[in-house]
Amino acid sequence: MRRRRRPPKISEAEASRLAAIADAHAASETASRLARECANWALQSHAGEDDAVEVVRAAFRARQAAAEAERATTPDAAWEAARLAWAAVSSAQESDTRLNAEIVKHLLDAA
């Protein structure tokens, strides 16, 4: 009978750092999804291009923050990077809201 290998034990600090990295990547994915959707809507409606660009920039900032979280050597630094990533998502959501309003206005004007 083969013995099962036990996974190596990690410290609480390392577990926290890894959780922060995962959280930062979740924020980055959220911002990237928003950027894709906003870019598509702006291209299709020919409205709100400036706000769509802002969402793409926010997604880039979130991606940079996730990379920073990966490079962090302490849990505090990783969590700070995760907070920056979620702040970028918040910024992307604000631009998305403005984009939606611009598209609605554009559609109403066209009707």
Summary of the structure (lengths in Angstrom):
residues: 111
radius of gyration: 19.2
end to end distance: 74.0
largest distance: 74.1
contacts: 355
relative contact order: 0.19
helix: 84%
strand: 0%
